[in-house]
Amino acid sequence: MSSRVTSSSREGPSIAPARLVRRQVLILGMLLLIGIVNYLDRSTLAIANSTIRNDLGLTATDMGLLLSAFSWSYAFAQLPAGPLLDRFGARTVLGVGLLVWSVAQAAGGLARGLGALLASRAVLGLGEGPMFPANAKVVSENFAKENRGLPLGVTTSASTLAPMIAPPLLTGLMLAFGWRVTFAIAGGLGIVLALAWIALYRNPQQLAEVDQAVDARHGTSASEKRPAWSFREWAFLLRFRTTWAMIGGFVGVIYSIYLYLTWLPAYLESERGLSIADVGWALVVPYLAGTVGMLLGGVFGDALSRRTTRQTRARKVPVVLGLAAGGLCTLPAAFASSTVAAIAWICLAQFFLNMASAGAWTMAATMTDERSTGSLGSLQNFGGYFGGAFAPLITGILVDRTDDFVAALVIASTVAVLAAFLYAFGVNKPIPAYSDHAVGGRP
């Protein structure tokens, strides 16, 4: 992991002191931990799916609606999250979001019916909105452009590490204390982390050595500071085909990943006949494969970036390859005759889909000026979760009607392959810096 935060050019000398390296390690550690809690909170409902359905008398369609409610509120939370991050920084916006979603998570344990759980999940989605755009924002401000793939692979790996940890951890808590106390414990952990983030993290502009590095990277001095970020910079992103391809293409990543995240435990129970305890351990292997795919996706993208001047192509190769291969691996998983074969194909799908996810977030942190990475990342995430939110609901409806998951997995495979084509042909060039482009000009 490089400590350079200067230009992406390899000719300038590194000006990052040893304390900046320590800062980078602390940043990645905190973002990874917050991301794990983020996904633990999302996973509690999926892990407790069957128990909550029996306790509250809910149908599979009701559960699909609950699982989708989070995604829809999370998707729309992306629209203000990016501009807020670019305007006020990750310390405040991520810290407040973490507090909000943790309180909502704890409150979910008090729900007595469908309506209360829907409200809890909706607020959970609103609070979690800034999380992954904040990753892109923080990494873009603290790492050189050609070295951002691995840091983003590390921070985004929370989306696979947490689901890997969640089944045995949350299942154990549920068996010991019940699902309501499990919700409260997860929420309390997030509140503690929110206070730690606000206390320890500082935006780069608040730290002299990082601010000087940013100045050097842009060729400015203290007297030539660029004006504060404005809403026009957010709107400027929407003028480019690359932005819209990233918004639409990310649907393929989130649709498949979120289907597995929300319905894989129930699939292994109902279709493969595993007990709750066995499911907790069986889920470890697919998410371990996803974690490896996430990290290798970041390393692969960085390696390609250093070997070519065609940066757009280098950054989209892991995304296109991951989506195409992940979608194709989902088909045999749908028709596998044995549990072992089904899990093996799901592992391969998780590996490639998470490679695509890491590549997509690195793209958000490298395809535009650092000032607008939060906004670009949130736009991409909005598209992904707006479309991906239909995965749990459609799956629930199909399971109620067909009593199996075959149709749901075939649909996920198709969406992933189509998204690969959208990234391949829609992402054609980087988005220029707003300050370098005439306001009245044409892209």
Disulfide bonds with the S-S distance in Angstrom:
none
